[in-house]
Amino acid sequence: MRATTSFPAFVCPRCRGPLSSTPDAYACAPCAVTYPVILGIPDFRVEPDPWISLEDDRAKAIRLHDATTALDMAGSVDAYWAMTPGTPPAQARRFTEYVLEGEQRAAEFLDAIGADDAAPAAPWLEIGCASGDLLAAAADRAIPVVGVDVALRWLVIARHRPALATGAQRLVCANGEHLPFADGVFARVVSLGTLEHCRRAETVLSESARVLRDGGAVNMRTTNRYSLLPEPHVHVWGVGFLPRRWADAYVRWRSGQRYLHHRPLSRGELAVALRRAGFTQIRVDAARLLPGDRRRLGRLAAILGPLYTLARTIPVVASLLSRIAPLLDLSSRTP
């Protein structure tokens, strides 16, 4: 078992100065801002979740807490979708299955990045922890992780994972573009399927570099803007190949959906953003096929999986593949 590691103190996400605190709030005197603690979760958001206002998100989180106190993880996710009637039932069922399978997917991701190779010198940070799947998988390995997410309501759901009930991991509501932590306090930053939802993914990468220790690592998986497959959030082909200002109109024309809160980056855009953030040893590759990916793809994985895996090992082919693959794995280190 790894030794217990203390979590870093909070700083103001605006000025990065020290905060005073009470059980109900943190306060920054120079910024004249108070950050509330809601249901035991500090809320350091500078900007709201793009899907919902701060006030509505906090109210929904409280309703969820009250409605799910006696429920397990599956029951709490069902309760969430019952409070979100705008989501079609079939889609809600798919989302529920995705959440409940998340811990296994996260464990496979941790295996892929070599999470068990050495004890962390400092806690890890997960950006976009949502329902807590990676935090729970990391807790099983005694890896201390601070999980940050912009959606307070999903952090309430995350606490229903048994591995998070002990307080071994920390949940924080905050923006990835405005992290409430001092410089150089984390050993690794991880993220699964979050960058494409961020208003300014480049700023998220810069903030990741800022809070990492010297030699700290970043490992993230994100959607590829130039994938040859349909855009996974709206299932429309070709969105990423259009100028961004046309994307919403195109998606509305093709499917009747909106495309306002998705901004996937290409391999080249990610590499540039990582360099500008100050990272070294930069890799942006076609994502490796994890066991969960193979299960989801079924027969297609059995047919194309070996070819895809082989292609990732041939330098020239791998470079071409990373430009059109549906998912990208990025890894880098701070100097």
N, C-alpha and C positions, 0 to 999 in steps of 0.2 A: 504493500500500500504506500502511495506517495505521501509525503509530509503535507500537512495542512498549510495552505498559503493564504495570507490575508488579502483582502480585496483593496484596491486603491481608493483613496478618498475622492469625493466629488469636488469639482470646481465649476464655476459658472460657465455654461456653454457659450455665452456671449463674449465675456472678457477674459475668461480662464483664471479669474481671481478666486480667492478663498470665499467660502460660504459660511454663514451662521446657520444654525439649525435648531428646530424644535421637532417634537414627534410628528407634527402635522405639515411641516414645510421646511424648505431651504430658502435662504434669502441672500441676495447680492446687494450690498449697500451702494457701491459705485454705479451699478446699472439700475438701481431702484426697482428690482424685479424679485418677485417671490415665486418659487416653484413648489407646487403643492405635493404632498404625499397622499396618494389615494389608495385605499385598501392595502396600505403598507408598501406601495410601489411608488418611488419618486418619479415625478413627471417633469422632465427637463426640456420639454419640447419648445423650440423657438418658432417652428412652423407646424401647422396641423397636418395630419394624415390627409393626403389629397382626396380620399374618398369620403371624409366626414369631418365636421368641425371639431375643435377641441371640446367644446361644451357637450356636443352630442356624443362624442366618443366616451367622455368621462361618465355621462349619464348611462350609456349602454353598458359600460364596464360594471357599474354599480348594480344595474338590473341583472346582469349575468351572474355576478357574485351572489346576489340574493337568491337567484333561481337555481343555482348549481351547487350550493354548499354541500348537499348530501349526495351529489352525483359523482360517478366516475368519469374518466376522460371521455369515453364514448358518449355518455349521456350529456356531458357539458357541451360537446361539439354539436350534438343534435339540438340542444337548447339554443345555441348560438344561431343556427340556421333557422330555427323557429322564430327568432327575433329579427330575421333578415328576410322578410317576405318577398323582396324584389328578386331574389335568386330563384330560378326555376328549380323545381324539386329534383329533377334528374341531375342537374349541375351540382346542387347541394349534396346529393349522395356521392358524386365523384369527389367533391372537395372533402367530404367527411372521410372517405376511404383514404384519400391522400394524406390527411392529417394523421390518421391512426396508423398508417404504415410508415410515417415519417421517422420514427426512432430507429427502425431497421435501416432505412436509407442513410440516415446520419451516421450510424455505426460503420456502414460500408465506406462512406466518405472519409471517416477518421482512419480506417484501415488504409485507404488509398494514399493519404498524405503522411503516413507513418507516425500517427499520433502516439504510439506506444514506444517509439524508439528511445526516448529519454524523458526524464521528469522535467516538467516546465520550470524554468527559472523564475517565472512570474505568471500570474493568471493569464488566461486567454480572453479575448473579446470576440463575441459573435455579433455581427451587424445584421439585423433582420431576423431575430430569433423566433418571432411569431409564436407558434404553439409549443416551443421548447423542446423539439425533438433532438436537436444536436446537444443542447445542454444536458438532457437526460442521458444520452449516449455517453457524453464526456464524464458525467457524474459516476457512471458505472465503472469508469477507468480511473477515478479519483483525479481527474483533470479539472481544476477550478476554472470556471468560465463566467464572465459577466455577459449576460444577454441583453442587447439593446434592440428595441423595436419601436416604431412610430405609433403602433396601434395598442393603446392601453387595453382594449377589450380582449385582444388575443393573449396578452400577458396574464390576464385573469384565467383564461383557459389553460395556459401553460402550467399554472400551479396545480392543476389536476393530475399531472404526470407524477406517479409515485416517487420517481427519483428526485423530483424537485420539491417534494413536500418537507424535506428535512432542512431546507435552507442552505444546502451544500453549494448551490449556485445562486447568483444574484440576478434579479430581473430589474431592468431600468427602462423607463419610457423616455425616448430621446430620438432626435434626428441623427442619421448617419453623417449628415453634413455639419452637425454642431454637437460634437461629443463632449459630455461633461466630465472629462478626465484630463489630468495634467500630461505633459509630454513624457514619453518614454516609460510608461508604467505597465505595458503588456508585453508578453513574450511572443504572442501570435495573434493575428486577426483572421477570422474565418467568416465565410458567408456562403450561403447556398440559395441561389435564385432570388437575390435581392437587388443587385445592382441595376437590373433592367427596370425596376420600379422607382428608382430614386430620381428626384428632380435634377440633381447634378451629381452624376456618378463620379465625375472627375474629382469633385470636392470630397466625396466619400473616401476615395483613394488617398487623397492628400491628408485627410484627417486620420486615416489608418496609419499612414507613415508617421504622422506626428506623435501618436500615442504608443508607438512601438519602441521597444528598447533597441539599442544598437545591435545589429545582427538579427533583429526580430523578423519573423516570417509572416507573409500573408498568403492565404490559400482561399480562392473563391471559385465558385461555379456560376456561370451566368448564360443567358440566352444570347446567341449570335445574331446580330442585326442582319447579316447577309446569308442566313441559312437558306438552303434550297427547299427546306420543308415549310409548310404553312406556319405562320406565327402562332406559337403555342397558346397564347392567352385568348386570341380571338379566332384562331383556326382559319385565317385568311392568308393566301399565298402572296408573296411579293411585297409586303408592307415595307420591309427594311430597304428595299432597293429604290424607294421613292424619296424625294426630299421630305424631311420631317414635317414641314408645314402642310404637306398634302396628305399625310398618313391618316388623319382622322376622317377626312372627307372620303378617302378611298375605302376605308373600312366600313363606314356607314353605307356607302354605295353597294359594297359587296355583301354585307351581312346585316346591316341595320344596327350594329353595335357602335359604341364610341371607342376611340383610341386616344385618350387624353392623358393617361397616367402610366404609359409604358414608354421606355426609351432605351431599348437594347443598343449596345455598342458593338462595333465590329472588332476583329482581331487587331487591326491597325490602330483603331481609336483607343483600345484598351492599352496597347503597348505604349503609345504616346503619353496617355494619361499616367501610366505607371512611372515612366521616365521623368515626367514633369513633377511628379510627387516626390521624386528623389530615391526611388527604389533601384536596386541593382539585381543582377542575376535574373532578369525578367524572362518569363516563359508564358506564352499564351498559346495553348494547344487545343486541338479538338479533344473534347472531354473523353476520358476513358469510359468504357462500358462497365459500370458497376453491376453486381448481381441483380439489384433491383431494376436497373435499366433493361437487363435481359429478360427478366420476368414480365415486365410491362410490354416489351416488344414481341414476346412470344415467338412465333414461327419466323418472323422477320429477323429477329436476332440470331436464330439458329442458322438462317441462310446467309445473312450479310455480316453478322457479328465477326466471324473469323477474318473476313476481308477487311473490315473496318479496323480491327485490332492490328492486323498486319500493316495496313497503310500507315498507322500511327508510328511505326518503327522505321519507315523508309524516309530519310530526311526530306527529299524534294517532294515526295508525295504527301508527307505529313504537313509540310508548309502549305500546300494547295488545299488539303483537306481542312485545315484550320480556318480557311477563309469562307467555307461553305457549310461546315458542320453545324448541326442545330444547337449544340451546347459547347461552351468553351471553359476550360480549366485554366486559371491563371495562378501563377506562383512567383513570388519575388522576395527579396530581403532588403532590409535597411542597411546602409553602409556600416 
